[in-house]
């Protein structure tokens, strides 16, 4: 089983979404929250900060709140536990890595305008209740 961590990264009243490259086996060309797989023996929060830094060059603040936890099955039938966190961006010098093709800072009412991973609306609603 794998653990995947994602972040709803806030900056004022907007949050960050990133577009995955077309060739991705899971969610290719869809908009999503940045994040990735936790390495073996890696702390979840360390993994979240590492993945966000690798994918976007953003440093996260110390306040990190859990939004949700869920399970999904990958195309290879492996079960993955997903954990979504609400975080604050400490910088705005975004540099995307090769896994991503675009990014946008949006308000929650604009999410419907982006072809995104199923279920993001629920995560955003939960996150905004925590704010």
N, C-alpha and C positions, 0 to 999 in steps of 0.2 A: 504494500500500500504506500502511496505517495501522499505528501502533504503539499498543497499549493496555497501560497499566501498572496493576497492582492490588497491594494490600498486605494481607498477613496481619499485622494489628496486634496485638501481644501486650501484655497487662497481667496480670502475675503468671502464672497458669497458664491464662488465658483469652484468647480472641481475638475480634475484632470481626467481626460480619457485619451487613450492611445489607439492607433490603428495597427492591427497585426498585419504582417506581410501576407500576400496572396498565397504563397506556397506552404503556409503553416497547416499541419495536419488537423489541428483543432482550432476552429474559429478563424480560418484564413480570411483576410480582408475585412474582418469585423472590428468594430470599436470595442474596447474593453478597458478595465482598470489595469494599471501596470502591476506586475508581480511575477511570481514564478515558484519553482519547486524548492522546498527545503532540503538541503543536503543532509546525508546521514550524520547523526550526532551534532547537528547545528541547532542552536537556539532559534525558536520561531521569530522572535523580534530581530535578532541579528540577520536572519535570512530575509526578512521583509526589508530591512534597511539596505542590505546588500543588493537585493534584486532591484529595488527602486533606483539605487545609485547606478547600477549597471545599465538599466534600461533607459533612464531619463536624465541622469546626472543630478537629480534632486536629493538633497539631504533632508531627512525627516526630523521633526522636532521630537522632544522626549515624550509628549503626550500622545499615546497611541491607544485607541479604544476599539475593542472588538465589536464589530457590527453583526456578524453572523458566521455560522458554520454549516456546511452542507457536504453532501457526497455526490459524486458523479462517476460515470464509467467512461473511461477513455476508449478510443477505437480499438485498442489492443485488448480490451476487456478488463484492464486493470482498474481497480477502485481507487479513487483519489478523494481525499478529504480537502475541501476548500475552506479557507478561513479569510474573511474580509475584515479589514481594519479601517478606521477613520483616523487620518493623520493630517498634520499641518506641514506645508512646504516651508523650509527654512531658506530656500533660494529659488530663483526663477531662471536660472541659466540652463535651460533644457537642451540637452544633446542626446538625441535618440540613438540607440544602438541598432545593429543590423536586423534585429527581430521586428522592428517597428518602422512604419512608413510615414506616420503623421501624428500630430497631437492637437488637442483643443482644450481650452479652459471654457467650460460651459456652465450655465445655470440649469437646475433640475428640469425646468420646463422645455429646454432645448434638446434633451436626450432623445426624444422621439424623432428628431430630424436626422439621426445617425443610425446606420445599420449596425446594430450592436449585439453583443452576446446576450442570449436570452436570460432574463432575470435581473438585469442591472437596475431596472426601475425599482424593484423591491429593495435592493441594497441601498439605493440612494434615499428612498423614503425612510428606511431604518436609520441611516446615518444622520439625516437631517433632524430626526427626533432626538438624537444624542447631543446635537450641537447646543 
